[in-house]
């Protein structure tokens, strides 16, 4: 069961979105419980007690707008999947300032909703995937980067380092569908763990860094800012 909140001051659109979300979730073999709100303040006050998985948040609302609400909720509710909804496509750039899962255009409701829901279910699958290293499970989502030195492969997570013999090329082939990218001849990086991209290095979420080769810089930036391979 997936718990969903819709926050939009347009009653007609809320009903339209609610119906579309129900159908889209059911197409993935799941059920949804949906609660809708007409203003940001009321919605924000309910986030702690309702335990929503997904929030569809309109940006332009009277009183507390979507961006203001997103700013207030990010630290307290980081696990809620935030999907902005707007009639103005130009606001997509400002939405990048927040931990936005998706930006949905009201003018392309069904198309954008399908992409958002498909991505959400792909994330659920991704969170369960793991690699076995020396009989230990290393979840893809926890990997920061993989380094190759000859035939020695080092897999780095935030709290552990795993070593094994292997081929970085083979790992690249296996992990590329899950948003891992070759950033240097010796490094494969989890794009979900990238914090900042500089000209010659990448800063990861634990503040460690890996080398970024000049020949791969443009492709890495393109894939990262597009949201994955």
Backbone as a chain_set.jsonl record, in Angstrom:
{"seq": "XXXXXXXXXXXXXXXXXXXXXXXXXXXXXXXXXXXXXXXXXXXXXXXXXXXXXXXXXXXXXXXXXXXXXXXXXXXXXXXXXXXXXXXXXXXXXXXXXXXXXXXXXXXXXXXXXXXXXXXXXXXXXXXXXXXXXXXXXXXXXXXXXXXXXXXXXXXXXXXXXXXXXXXXXXXXXXXXXXXXXXXXXXXXXXXXXXXXXXXXXXXXXXXXXXXXXXXXXXXXXXXXXXXXX", "coords": {"N": [[0.847, -1.199, 0.0], [0.604, 2.161, -0.92], [1.078, 5.318, 0.378], [-0.203, 8.456, -0.337], [-0.042, 11.98, -0.823], [-1.783, 14.799, -2.052], [-1.362, 18.096, -2.828], [-2.898, 20.934, -3.683], [-4.403, 23.93, -4.736], [-6.386, 23.989, -6.584], [-9.349, 22.586, -6.966], [-10.632, 21.022, -8.975], [-8.451, 20.084, -10.448], [-7.141, 18.582, -8.5], [-8.916, 16.437, -8.142], [-8.806, 15.308, -10.679], [-6.098, 14.571, -10.834], [-5.963, 12.804, -8.676], [-7.572, 10.648, -9.563], [-6.102, 9.816, -11.787], [-3.683, 9.057, -10.588], [-4.462, 6.901, -8.936], [-5.132, 4.995, -10.935], [-2.672, 4.72, -12.246], [-0.978, 3.717, -10.254], [-2.246, 1.304, -9.708], [-1.773, 0.02, -12.105], [0.731, -0.913, -11.756], [0.357, -2.99, -10.111], [-0.126, -2.359, -7.473], [-1.726, -0.813, -4.585], [-3.196, 2.338, -3.703], [-3.445, 4.796, -1.131], [-4.923, 7.816, -0.903], [-4.695, 11.163, 0.106], [-5.952, 14.432, -0.002], [-5.092, 17.942, -0.076], [-5.88, 21.415, 0.172], [-4.271, 23.533, 0.708], [-0.926, 24.628, 1.527], [-0.077, 24.937, 4.241], [-1.837, 23.404, 5.864], [-1.356, 20.871, 4.79], [1.391, 20.55, 5.36], [1.308, 20.42, 8.14], [0.306, 17.912, 8.547], [2.128, 16.038, 7.719], [3.868, 14.707, 9.483], [2.289, 12.906, 10.983], [0.916, 11.352, 9.132], [2.626, 9.833, 7.495], [3.376, 9.8, 4.669], [4.27, 8.38, 1.494], [4.612, 9.537, -1.018], [4.452, 12.862, -2.246], [2.525, 14.996, -4.096], [2.964, 18.147, -5.131], [1.681, 21.268, -5.66], [3.025, 24.246, -7.061], [2.369, 27.004, -7.274], [0.411, 28.483, -5.087], [-1.989, 30.154, -3.008], [-1.077, 31.859, 0.051], [1.038, 29.727, 1.701], [3.321, 28.81, -0.641], [4.339, 26.18, -2.971], [7.187, 25.95, -3.131], [8.021, 27.199, -0.766], [6.906, 25.495, 1.119], [8.261, 23.118, 0.501], [10.852, 23.825, 1.23], [10.56, 23.97, 3.996], [9.931, 21.363, 4.714], [12.0, 19.64, 3.997], [14.249, 18.92, 5.707], [12.979, 17.723, 7.873], [11.361, 15.724, 6.792], [12.794, 13.866, 4.954], [12.437, 11.491, 3.56], [10.129, 11.492, 2.108], [8.878, 11.266, -1.115], [9.14, 13.803, -3.33], [7.167, 15.402, -5.651], [6.893, 17.946, -7.782], [4.247, 19.978, -9.07], [3.026, 21.889, -11.748], [1.657, 24.6, -13.725], [3.369, 26.121, -15.083], [6.072, 25.722, -16.954], [8.591, 26.892, -16.824], [9.311, 27.015, -14.185], [10.62, 24.74, -13.552], [13.39, 24.938, -13.379], [13.902, 26.354, -11.017], [12.933, 24.496, -9.272], [14.966, 22.684, -9.01], [16.45, 23.466, -6.875], [15.586, 22.175, -4.705], [15.086, 18.958, -3.097], [14.034, 17.4, -5.383], [12.053, 14.888, -6.793], [10.663, 14.642, -9.156], [9.437, 16.78, -11.78], [6.34, 17.808, -12.674], [4.294, 18.605, -15.38], [1.253, 20.313, -15.643], [0.009, 20.526, -18.036], [0.765, 18.289, -19.352], [-0.194, 16.028, -18.066], [-0.798, 13.121, -17.921], [1.335, 11.95, -19.365], [3.654, 12.912, -17.975], [3.065, 12.035, -15.398], [3.092, 9.258, -15.664], [5.824, 8.831, -16.197], [6.916, 9.683, -13.778], [5.771, 7.897, -11.88], [6.644, 5.432, -12.887], [9.39, 5.76, -12.507], [9.432, 5.915, -9.743], [8.69, 3.294, -8.943], [10.814, 1.937, -10.058], [12.836, 2.826, -8.42], [12.151, 1.581, -6.01], [12.686, -1.101, -6.641], [15.429, -0.859, -7.176], [16.451, -0.226, -4.63], [16.507, -2.673, -3.42], [18.414, -4.156, -4.65], [21.561, -5.853, -4.744], [25.109, -6.504, -4.5], [27.249, -9.284, -4.269], [30.013, -9.609, -2.281], [32.694, -11.383, -1.297], [30.985, -13.138, 0.119], [29.326, -11.305, 1.35], [26.608, -9.018, 1.422], [26.398, -6.174, -0.576], [24.67, -3.391, -0.959], [23.462, -1.793, -3.889], [22.574, 0.867, -3.672], [24.062, 1.833, -1.572], [26.648, 2.034, -2.396], [29.376, 4.151, -3.002], [31.548, 4.561, -4.794], [33.471, 2.634, -7.18], [36.667, 1.37, -7.44], [39.417, 0.577, -9.541], [42.468, -1.143, -9.563], [44.708, -2.444, -11.371], [43.987, -5.797, -11.242], [42.657, -5.646, -8.916], [39.756, -4.862, -7.293], [38.114, -2.298, -5.617], [35.458, -1.593, -3.563], [33.659, 1.052, -2.375], [31.77, 2.16, 0.339], [29.818, 4.339, 2.47], [30.563, 3.621, 5.039], [32.182, 1.371, 4.901], [34.798, -0.588, 3.31], [35.259, -2.71, 0.598], [37.044, -5.414, -0.881], [38.091, -7.153, -3.812], [38.942, -9.491, -6.437], [38.702, -8.738, -9.879], [36.996, -7.389, -12.823], [36.767, -4.09, -13.914], [35.468, -3.268, -16.169], [33.568, -5.284, -16.581], [31.974, -4.933, -14.306], [31.057, -2.388, -14.852], [29.403, -2.862, -17.069], [27.401, -4.354, -15.826], [26.361, -2.578, -13.933], [25.717, -0.114, -15.106], [22.965, 0.175, -15.995], [21.828, 0.911, -13.612], [22.376, 3.504, -12.898], [25.128, 3.923, -12.532], [28.258, 5.262, -13.446], [31.087, 5.481, -15.586], [33.729, 7.432, -14.745], [36.355, 7.836, -14.978], [39.319, 6.124, -16.03], [39.889, 4.446, -13.958], [37.775, 4.557, -12.183], [34.416, 3.95, -11.211], [31.334, 5.396, -10.659], [28.57, 5.877, -8.448], [25.855, 7.569, -9.487], [23.811, 8.532, -7.917], [25.048, 9.168, -5.622], [26.558, 11.382, -6.019], [27.689, 14.608, -5.196], [28.892, 17.126, -5.917], [30.154, 18.233, -9.059], [33.268, 18.876, -10.272], [35.804, 20.329, -12.442], [37.939, 18.501, -12.621], [37.456, 16.554, -10.772], [35.144, 14.646, -8.723], [32.928, 15.279, -6.126], [31.661, 13.371, -3.544], [28.781, 12.205, -1.62], [29.712, 11.7, 0.935], [31.714, 13.44, 1.194], [34.124, 12.546, 0.189], [36.372, 12.208, -2.644], [36.707, 11.565, -6.189], [38.673, 11.0, -9.134], [38.014, 12.804, -12.153], [38.081, 12.321, -15.491], [39.207, 14.306, -18.261], [38.258, 13.601, -20.774], [35.864, 12.372, -20.234], [34.285, 14.18, -18.992], [32.209, 15.875, -20.123], [30.204, 14.014, -20.839], [29.607, 12.859, -18.363], [28.572, 15.057, -16.944], [26.343, 15.595, -18.544], [24.747, 13.253, -18.28], [24.366, 13.218, -15.518], [22.977, 15.629, -14.9], [20.759, 15.184, -16.378], [19.569, 13.272, -15.023], [20.277, 10.605, -14.941], [21.393, 7.536, -16.544]], "CA": [[0.0, 0.0, 0.0], [1.391, 3.387, -1.032], [0.36, 6.469, 0.934], [0.074, 9.598, -1.214], [-0.696, 13.263, -0.546], [-1.874, 15.754, -3.159], [-1.583, 19.442, -2.298], [-3.155, 21.845, -4.801], [-5.573, 24.758, -4.416], [-7.372, 23.803, -7.653], [-10.122, 21.392, -6.614], [-10.864, 20.196, -10.164], [-7.213, 19.396, -10.807], [-6.886, 17.566, -7.477], [-9.742, 15.27, -8.448], [-8.267, 14.727, -11.91], [-4.827, 13.937, -10.502], [-6.261, 11.67, -7.8], [-8.055, 9.541, -10.387], [-4.994, 9.345, -12.626], [-2.706, 8.388, -9.723], [-5.03, 5.595, -8.594], [-5.022, 4.094, -12.081], [-1.268, 4.476, -12.551], [-0.445, 2.845, -9.205], [-2.85, -0.015, -9.918], [-1.143, -0.597, -13.278], [1.954, -1.547, -11.255], [-0.028, -4.056, -9.204], [-0.172, -1.861, -6.096], [-2.882, -0.018, -4.193], [-2.825, 3.644, -3.147], [-4.33, 5.555, -0.246], [-4.633, 9.202, -1.274], [-5.328, 12.238, 0.867], [-5.625, 15.684, -0.682], [-5.116, 19.183, 0.697], [-6.053, 22.589, -0.681], [-3.286, 24.568, 1.042], [0.346, 24.102, 2.0], [0.05, 24.929, 5.692], [-2.553, 22.233, 6.38], [-0.629, 19.682, 4.348], [2.639, 20.474, 6.12], [1.005, 20.043, 9.524], [-0.104, 16.51, 8.592], [3.167, 15.148, 7.205], [4.454, 13.892, 10.541], [1.384, 11.857, 11.468], [0.334, 10.543, 8.052], [3.643, 8.946, 6.921], [3.189, 9.693, 3.224], [5.392, 7.952, 0.659], [4.741, 10.468, -2.142], [3.709, 14.124, -2.164], [2.37, 15.803, -5.306], [2.882, 19.493, -4.553], [1.525, 22.404, -6.569], [3.978, 25.301, -6.709], [1.711, 28.306, -7.116], [-0.783, 28.433, -4.249], [-2.068, 31.293, -2.084], [-0.522, 31.542, 1.364], [2.316, 29.029, 1.57], [3.444, 28.183, -1.958], [5.01, 24.889, -2.975], [8.607, 26.057, -2.83], [8.15, 27.504, 0.665], [6.601, 24.265, 1.849], [9.36, 22.178, 0.264], [11.972, 24.261, 2.049], [10.277, 23.673, 5.402], [9.764, 19.933, 4.973], [13.111, 18.815, 3.552], [15.054, 18.364, 6.791], [12.149, 16.914, 8.771], [10.743, 14.585, 6.1], [13.617, 13.625, 3.76], [12.083, 10.251, 2.863], [8.948, 11.673, 1.267], [9.195, 11.519, -2.522], [8.522, 15.086, -3.673], [6.902, 15.63, -7.069], [6.286, 19.258, -8.0], [3.245, 20.066, -10.128], [2.854, 23.298, -12.1], [1.215, 24.986, -15.067], [4.431, 26.942, -15.667], [7.241, 24.877, -17.162], [9.822, 27.614, -16.495], [9.624, 26.82, -12.769], [11.401, 23.517, -13.386], [14.763, 25.267, -13.001], [13.906, 26.694, -9.594], [12.64, 23.28, -8.499], [16.218, 21.965, -8.792], [17.03, 23.896, -5.607], [15.039, 21.304, -3.668], [15.316, 17.539, -3.361], [12.875, 17.085, -6.215], [12.075, 13.595, -7.469], [10.168, 14.853, -10.522], [8.665, 17.995, -12.044], [5.227, 17.382, -13.511], [3.559, 19.686, -16.034], [-0.191, 20.08, -15.671], [-0.394, 20.424, -19.44], [1.146, 16.951, -19.836], [-0.462, 15.272, -16.842], [-0.669, 11.667, -18.019], [2.697, 11.63, -19.803], [4.608, 13.161, -16.893], [2.728, 11.184, -14.255], [3.586, 7.905, -15.956], [7.277, 8.836, -16.015], [7.196, 9.813, -12.346], [5.4, 6.659, -11.19], [7.576, 4.392, -13.349], [10.661, 6.001, -11.836], [9.24, 5.589, -8.327], [8.75, 1.84, -8.779], [12.19, 1.538, -10.373], [13.619, 3.105, -7.215], [11.85, 0.526, -5.04], [13.456, -2.269, -7.066], [16.843, -0.509, -7.016], [16.816, -0.255, -3.21], [16.639, -4.059, -2.973], [19.482, -4.809, -5.396], [22.842, -5.89, -4.042], [26.215, -7.239, -5.099], [27.856, -10.138, -3.25], [31.472, -9.512, -2.224], [33.204, -12.237, -0.221], [29.816, -13.648, 0.852], [28.63, -10.211, 2.024], [25.755, -8.212, 0.558], [26.676, -4.742, -0.683], [23.534, -2.847, -1.707], [23.831, -0.806, -4.901], [22.272, 2.218, -3.199], [25.055, 2.246, -0.574], [27.972, 2.171, -3.011], [29.802, 5.486, -3.418], [32.301, 4.38, -6.034], [34.255, 1.413, -7.334], [37.99, 1.713, -7.979], [40.177, -0.549, -10.078], [43.926, -1.009, -9.595], [45.067, -3.734, -11.941], [42.849, -6.711, -11.103], [42.069, -5.447, -7.593], [38.573, -4.007, -7.276], [37.754, -1.781, -4.296], [34.106, -1.028, -3.517], [33.613, 1.953, -1.22], [30.5, 2.685, 0.836], [30.059, 5.399, 3.447], [31.159, 3.119, 6.284], [33.02, 0.187, 4.733], [35.519, -0.787, 2.058], [35.303, -4.124, 0.238], [38.036, -5.678, -1.92], [37.979, -8.441, -4.497], [39.565, -9.509, -7.756], [37.668, -8.66, -10.894], [37.153, -6.491, -13.964], [35.935, -2.895, -13.824], [34.635, -3.243, -17.371], [32.432, -6.175, -16.351], [31.111, -4.264, -13.33], [30.426, -1.269, -15.553], [28.319, -3.418, -17.882], [26.329, -4.801, -14.933], [25.817, -1.508, -13.098], [25.289, 1.06, -15.875], [21.502, 0.374, -15.968], [21.402, 1.38, -12.284], [22.914, 4.852, -12.728], [26.561, 3.987, -12.265], [28.896, 5.808, -14.642], [32.558, 5.492, -15.624], [34.16, 8.828, -14.728], [37.81, 7.801, -15.132], [39.689, 4.745, -16.368], [39.996, 3.657, -12.729], [36.655, 4.783, -11.265], [33.001, 3.834, -11.556], [30.674, 6.145, -9.586], [27.114, 5.844, -8.3], [25.395, 8.944, -9.711], [22.941, 8.944, -6.819], [25.905, 9.58, -4.51], [27.328, 12.563, -6.413], [27.301, 15.869, -4.563], [29.344, 18.231, -6.769], [31.059, 17.876, -10.149], [34.249, 19.897, -10.636], [36.428, 20.05, -13.736], [38.853, 17.362, -12.592], [37.106, 15.592, -9.728], [33.749, 14.574, -8.289], [32.763, 15.199, -4.68], [30.549, 12.482, -3.239], [27.946, 12.61, -0.489], [30.46, 11.592, 2.195], [32.791, 14.427, 1.015], [35.304, 11.989, -0.464], [36.424, 12.632, -4.045], [37.323, 10.673, -7.167], [39.148, 11.72, -10.311], [37.152, 12.908, -13.33], [38.954, 12.539, -16.642], [38.768, 15.354, -19.175], [37.536, 12.998, -21.9], [34.547, 11.9, -19.799], [33.637, 15.262, -18.243], [30.958, 16.327, -20.745], [29.208, 12.945, -20.759], [29.213, 12.725, -16.955], [27.687, 16.186, -16.625], [25.1, 15.426, -19.303], [23.951, 12.195, -17.664], [24.029, 13.583, -14.139], [21.948, 16.668, -14.866], [19.561, 14.646, -17.013], [18.942, 12.409, -14.023], [20.65, 9.196, -15.032], [21.658, 6.964, -17.856]], "C": [[0.884, 1.251, 0.0], [0.546, 4.565, -0.576], [0.777, 7.739, 0.196], [-0.704, 10.827, -0.766], [-0.683, 14.104, -1.813], [-2.197, 17.112, -2.553], [-1.69, 20.425, -3.461], [-4.422, 22.634, -4.48], [-6.683, 24.649, -5.466], [-8.12, 22.488, -7.416], [-10.325, 20.46, -7.806], [-9.608, 19.415, -10.539], [-6.877, 18.314, -9.783], [-7.661, 16.28, -7.777], [-9.226, 14.538, -9.683], [-6.983, 13.955, -11.62], [-5.05, 12.7, -9.631], [-6.675, 10.437, -8.617], [-6.93, 8.944, -11.223], [-3.962, 8.577, -11.804], [-3.2, 7.003, -9.322], [-4.802, 4.591, -9.718], [-3.567, 3.731, -12.367], [-0.634, 3.533, -11.527], [-0.972, 1.422, -9.391], [-2.227, -0.738, -11.107], [0.17, -1.279, -12.917], [1.638, -2.644, -10.239], [-0.072, -3.656, -7.746], [-1.472, -1.109, -5.854], [-2.404, 1.293, -3.567], [-3.904, 4.149, -2.197], [-3.969, 7.014, -0.46], [-5.418, 10.171, -0.403], [-4.97, 13.552, 0.192], [-5.872, 16.89, 0.211], [-5.207, 20.363, -0.26], [-5.076, 23.71, -0.35], [-2.058, 23.941, 1.692], [0.455, 23.981, 3.503], [-0.627, 23.703, 6.307], [-1.822, 20.947, 6.02], [0.636, 19.484, 5.175], [2.39, 19.977, 7.536], [0.647, 18.565, 9.666], [0.998, 15.53, 8.189], [3.723, 14.214, 8.266], [3.589, 12.718, 10.955], [0.897, 10.915, 10.377], [1.326, 9.566, 7.398], [3.441, 8.711, 5.423], [4.454, 9.189, 2.536], [5.682, 8.962, -0.44], [3.906, 11.714, -1.875], [3.709, 14.803, -3.526], [2.066, 17.225, -4.838], [2.803, 20.571, -5.628], [2.473, 23.517, -6.123], [3.275, 26.613, -6.411], [0.378, 28.16, -6.379], [-0.815, 29.677, -3.371], [-1.557, 30.887, -0.702], [0.854, 30.925, 1.203], [2.396, 28.344, 0.209], [4.264, 26.893, -1.858], [6.48, 24.946, -2.626], [8.839, 26.335, -1.347], [7.907, 26.253, 1.498], [7.727, 23.247, 1.707], [10.565, 22.534, 1.119], [11.792, 23.907, 3.51], [10.282, 22.174, 5.697], [11.017, 19.104, 4.726], [13.904, 18.163, 4.678], [14.249, 17.415, 7.667], [11.594, 15.657, 8.112], [11.509, 14.24, 4.82], [13.218, 12.392, 2.962], [10.824, 10.363, 2.008], [9.391, 12.005, -0.158], [8.409, 12.752, -2.968], [8.403, 15.251, -5.184], [6.2, 16.977, -7.207], [5.314, 19.196, -9.178], [3.034, 21.541, -10.457], [2.332, 23.473, -13.522], [2.308, 25.74, -15.808], [5.732, 26.141, -15.75], [8.543, 25.561, -16.759], [10.235, 27.418, -15.039], [10.446, 25.559, -12.52], [12.816, 23.827, -12.915], [14.867, 25.619, -11.521], [13.658, 25.456, -8.738], [13.901, 22.475, -8.209], [16.871, 22.341, -7.464], [16.568, 23.017, -4.445], [15.311, 19.843, -4.038], [14.125, 16.981, -4.141], [13.04, 15.745, -6.916], [11.661, 13.754, -8.928], [9.443, 16.19, -10.595], [7.591, 17.621, -13.053], [4.466, 18.58, -14.068], [2.07, 19.361, -16.052], [-0.692, 19.9, -17.101], [-0.058, 19.062, -20.043], [0.954, 15.947, -18.702], [-0.175, 13.78, -16.972], [0.749, 11.256, -18.4], [3.695, 11.772, -18.666], [4.336, 12.289, -15.674], [3.244, 9.767, -14.464], [5.09, 7.822, -15.739], [7.639, 8.866, -14.535], [6.912, 8.511, -11.603], [6.306, 5.505, -11.605], [8.918, 4.532, -12.638], [10.567, 5.637, -10.356], [9.347, 4.078, -8.1], [10.129, 1.296, -9.131], [13.085, 1.764, -9.166], [13.391, 2.021, -6.159], [12.651, -0.73, -5.363], [14.937, -2.039, -6.81], [17.293, -0.645, -5.566], [17.001, -1.669, -2.674], [17.786, -4.795, -3.669], [20.796, -4.768, -4.625], [23.855, -6.71, -4.836], [26.845, -8.066, -3.984], [29.375, -10.061, -3.366], [31.947, -10.325, -1.029], [32.083, -12.683, 0.717], [29.068, -12.576, 1.638], [27.812, -9.408, 1.008], [26.181, -6.745, 0.601], [25.57, -4.155, -1.565], [23.993, -1.75, -2.666], [23.675, 0.619, -4.371], [23.314, 2.743, -2.223], [26.437, 2.492, -1.169], [28.23, 3.618, -3.419], [30.522, 5.394, -4.761], [33.016, 3.036, -6.012], [35.558, 1.802, -8.018], [38.704, 0.449, -8.437], [41.666, -0.219, -10.088], [44.47, -2.351, -10.07], [43.854, -4.644, -11.907], [42.185, -6.583, -9.736], [40.929, -4.437, -7.677], [38.274, -3.596, -5.833], [36.386, -1.122, -4.384], [33.965, -0.225, -2.236], [32.178, 2.365, -0.912], [30.827, 3.738, 1.89], [30.777, 4.888, 4.686], [32.05, 1.893, 6.136], [33.715, 0.194, 3.38], [35.631, -2.286, 1.807], [36.309, -4.306, -0.896], [37.821, -7.058, -2.523], [38.76, -8.358, -5.803], [38.455, -9.469, -8.809], [37.995, -7.672, -11.987], [36.22, -5.294, -13.815], [35.001, -2.807, -15.029], [33.39, -4.112, -17.19], [31.445, -5.551, -15.367], [30.364, -3.105, -13.978], [29.238, -1.756, -16.378], [27.126, -3.817, -17.014], [25.607, -3.634, -14.262], [25.34, -0.269, -13.851], [23.765, 1.243, -15.891], [20.982, 0.939, -14.647], [22.096, 2.688, -11.893], [24.316, 4.874, -12.117], [27.221, 4.441, -13.561], [30.412, 5.801, -14.494], [32.993, 6.942, -15.728], [35.66, 8.964, -14.986], [38.165, 6.357, -15.452], [39.728, 3.836, -15.142], [38.78, 3.734, -11.82], [35.285, 4.634, -11.929], [32.229, 4.432, -10.381], [29.158, 5.95, -9.623], [26.599, 7.275, -8.426], [24.484, 9.452, -8.601], [23.747, 9.445, -5.621], [26.766, 10.801, -4.847], [26.774, 13.809, -5.74], [27.636, 17.055, -5.467], [30.269, 17.687, -7.85], [31.962, 19.066, -10.45], [34.883, 19.513, -11.975], [37.265, 18.775, -13.731], [38.54, 16.336, -11.511], [35.618, 15.672, -9.395], [33.717, 14.43, -6.775], [31.508, 14.378, -4.398], [29.853, 12.893, -1.947], [28.639, 12.483, 0.86], [31.665, 12.535, 2.204], [34.105, 13.828, 0.516], [35.272, 12.417, -1.93], [37.072, 11.559, -4.909], [37.707, 11.5, -8.383], [38.112, 11.695, -11.433], [38.043, 13.224, -14.521], [38.344, 13.562, -17.588], [37.905, 14.781, -20.292], [36.118, 12.558, -21.53], [33.706, 13.002, -19.156], [32.266, 15.646, -18.817], [29.857, 15.282, -20.609], [28.702, 12.758, -19.333], [28.24, 13.827, -16.57], [26.319, 16.012, -17.296], [24.186, 14.399, -18.632], [23.491, 12.575, -16.266], [22.88, 14.584, -14.097], [20.664, 16.247, -15.584], [18.85, 13.669, -16.079], [19.23, 10.934, -14.187], [20.819, 8.719, -16.449], [20.375, 6.448, -18.487]], "O": [[1.795, 1.379, 0.818], [-0.557, 4.786, -1.075], [1.963, 8.058, 0.114], [-1.87, 10.735, -0.381], [0.301, 14.121, -2.553], [-3.194, 17.26, -1.845], [-0.702, 20.714, -4.137], [-5.404, 22.065, -4.003], [-7.786, 25.155, -5.264], [-7.574, 21.408, -7.645], [-10.205, 19.242, -7.668], [-9.68, 18.241, -10.901], [-6.384, 17.247, -10.149], [-7.121, 15.179, -7.676], [-9.211, 13.308, -9.729], [-6.799, 12.834, -12.095], [-4.402, 11.672, -9.826], [-6.187, 9.331, -8.385], [-6.817, 7.725, -11.352], [-3.426, 7.568, -12.262], [-2.439, 6.037, -9.363], [-4.337, 3.476, -9.482], [-3.258, 2.584, -12.689], [0.151, 2.656, -11.887], [-0.226, 0.453, -9.246], [-2.158, -1.967, -11.121], [0.669, -2.117, -13.668], [2.539, -3.167, -9.584], [-0.057, -4.517, -6.867], [-2.219, -0.807, -6.785], [-1.328, 1.343, -2.971], [-5.099, 3.959, -2.421], [-2.827, 7.41, -0.225], [-6.624, 10.028, -0.201], [-3.808, 13.771, -0.152], [-6.716, 16.877, 1.107], [-4.674, 20.316, -1.369], [-5.046, 24.728, -1.042], [-2.131, 22.883, 2.316], [1.027, 23.01, 3.999], [-0.052, 23.042, 7.171], [-1.688, 20.045, 6.847], [0.917, 18.377, 5.634], [3.179, 19.198, 8.071], [0.678, 18.022, 10.77], [0.817, 14.318, 8.305], [4.018, 13.054, 7.979], [4.109, 11.642, 11.25], [0.503, 9.786, 10.672], [0.904, 8.572, 6.807], [3.346, 7.571, 4.969], [5.567, 9.525, 2.939], [6.84, 9.222, -0.764], [2.797, 11.633, -1.347], [4.768, 15.147, -4.052], [1.031, 17.472, -4.22], [3.739, 20.761, -6.406], [2.692, 23.701, -4.925], [3.558, 27.259, -5.402], [-0.635, 27.771, -6.959], [0.241, 30.205, -3.022], [-1.601, 29.713, -0.335], [1.746, 31.545, 0.623], [1.639, 27.415, -0.07], [4.805, 26.563, -0.803], [6.978, 24.084, -1.9], [9.75, 25.77, -0.742], [8.622, 25.991, 2.465], [8.103, 22.59, 2.678], [11.225, 21.653, 1.67], [12.761, 23.578, 4.194], [10.603, 21.764, 6.813], [11.098, 17.97, 5.198], [14.202, 16.97, 4.609], [14.778, 16.414, 8.149], [11.38, 14.644, 8.778], [10.95, 14.309, 3.726], [13.616, 12.255, 1.805], [10.489, 9.438, 1.268], [10.185, 12.921, -0.372], [7.178, 12.748, -2.983], [9.401, 15.242, -5.904], [5.049, 17.128, -6.798], [5.528, 18.465, -10.145], [2.879, 22.359, -9.55], [2.532, 22.626, -14.393], [2.201, 25.976, -17.011], [6.402, 25.916, -14.742], [9.503, 24.885, -16.39], [11.398, 27.635, -14.697], [10.916, 25.334, -11.405], [13.387, 23.065, -12.134], [15.82, 25.22, -10.851], [14.125, 25.382, -7.602], [13.921, 21.672, -7.276], [17.745, 21.624, -6.977], [17.098, 23.109, -3.338], [15.719, 19.543, -5.16], [13.327, 16.2, -3.622], [14.06, 15.5, -7.561], [12.211, 13.108, -9.82], [8.902, 16.671, -9.599], [7.896, 17.169, -14.156], [4.046, 19.462, -13.319], [1.674, 18.259, -16.432], [-1.685, 19.214, -17.345], [-0.543, 18.721, -21.122], [1.829, 15.128, -18.422], [0.616, 13.237, -16.201], [1.302, 10.319, -17.823], [4.49, 10.866, -18.415], [5.266, 11.855, -14.996], [3.774, 9.152, -13.539], [5.581, 6.852, -15.161], [8.55, 8.167, -14.093], [7.722, 8.072, -10.787], [6.694, 4.688, -10.769], [9.51, 3.539, -12.218], [11.52, 5.109, -9.784], [10.019, 3.636, -7.169], [10.564, 0.298, -8.558], [13.998, 0.977, -8.915], [14.333, 1.595, -5.492], [13.228, -1.351, -4.47], [15.625, -2.917, -6.288], [18.395, -1.125, -5.3], [17.58, -1.858, -1.604], [18.094, -5.934, -3.316], [21.106, -3.789, -3.946], [23.502, -7.495, -5.716], [26.961, -7.584, -2.857], [29.952, -10.398, -4.4], [31.639, -9.995, 0.117], [32.211, -12.617, 1.939], [28.258, -12.903, 2.504], [28.259, -9.153, -0.11], [26.308, -6.154, 1.673], [25.539, -4.394, -2.772], [24.801, -0.893, -2.309], [24.535, 1.471, -4.593], [23.448, 3.955, -2.053], [27.298, 3.089, -0.522], [27.408, 4.237, -4.096], [30.153, 6.058, -5.73], [33.147, 2.395, -4.969], [35.553, 2.477, -9.047], [38.608, -0.604, -7.807], [42.076, 0.842, -10.559], [44.667, -3.273, -9.278], [42.811, -4.316, -12.472], [41.253, -7.326, -9.428], [41.129, -3.293, -8.087], [38.191, -4.442, -4.943], [36.177, -0.206, -5.18], [34.132, -0.76, -1.14], [31.46, 2.855, -1.784], [31.999, 3.994, 2.166], [31.522, 5.634, 5.321], [32.615, 1.416, 7.12], [33.296, 0.872, 2.442], [36.045, -3.042, 2.686], [36.415, -3.45, -1.775], [37.424, -8.001, -1.838], [39.185, -7.279, -6.217], [37.405, -10.09, -8.645], [39.117, -7.174, -12.079], [35.017, -5.464, -13.613], [33.873, -2.326, -14.914], [32.292, -3.727, -17.593], [30.232, -5.626, -15.562], [29.19, -2.869, -13.692], [28.182, -1.124, -16.379], [25.976, -3.639, -17.415], [24.397, -3.686, -14.046], [24.622, 0.551, -13.279], [23.305, 2.381, -15.807], [19.84, 1.39, -14.566], [22.365, 2.941, -10.719], [24.639, 5.731, -11.296], [26.795, 4.051, -14.648], [30.948, 6.078, -13.421], [32.66, 7.617, -16.702], [36.168, 10.067, -15.188], [37.378, 5.455, -15.168], [39.617, 2.616, -15.259], [38.738, 3.057, -10.793], [35.041, 5.117, -13.034], [32.436, 4.03, -9.236], [28.552, 5.869, -10.691], [26.875, 8.108, -7.562], [24.392, 10.657, -8.368], [23.197, 10.071, -4.714], [27.608, 11.206, -4.046], [25.565, 14.039, -5.713], [26.776, 17.888, -5.751], [31.072, 16.79, -7.594], [31.487, 20.134, -10.836], [34.534, 18.491, -12.564], [37.298, 18.049, -14.725], [39.271, 15.36, -11.349], [34.934, 16.635, -9.742], [34.392, 13.571, -6.208], [30.436, 14.651, -4.938], [30.289, 13.821, -1.266], [28.201, 13.094, 1.834], [32.523, 12.457, 3.084], [35.106, 14.54, 0.431], [34.26, 12.932, -2.404], [37.874, 10.754, -4.434], [37.14, 12.564, -8.631], [37.424, 10.695, -11.637], [38.688, 14.272, -14.558], [37.123, 13.672, -17.703], [36.93, 15.407, -20.709], [35.27, 12.39, -22.406], [32.545, 12.778, -18.814], [31.282, 15.731, -18.082], [28.712, 15.616, -20.303], [27.512, 12.528, -19.116], [27.211, 13.569, -15.946], [25.278, 16.254, -16.685], [22.995, 14.648, -18.441], [22.359, 12.289, -15.878], [21.922, 14.405, -13.345], [19.616, 16.872, -15.42], [17.701, 13.29, -16.302], [18.515, 10.096, -13.638], [20.447, 9.388, -17.413], [20.402, 5.928, -19.603]]}, "num_chains": 1, "name": "protein.A"}
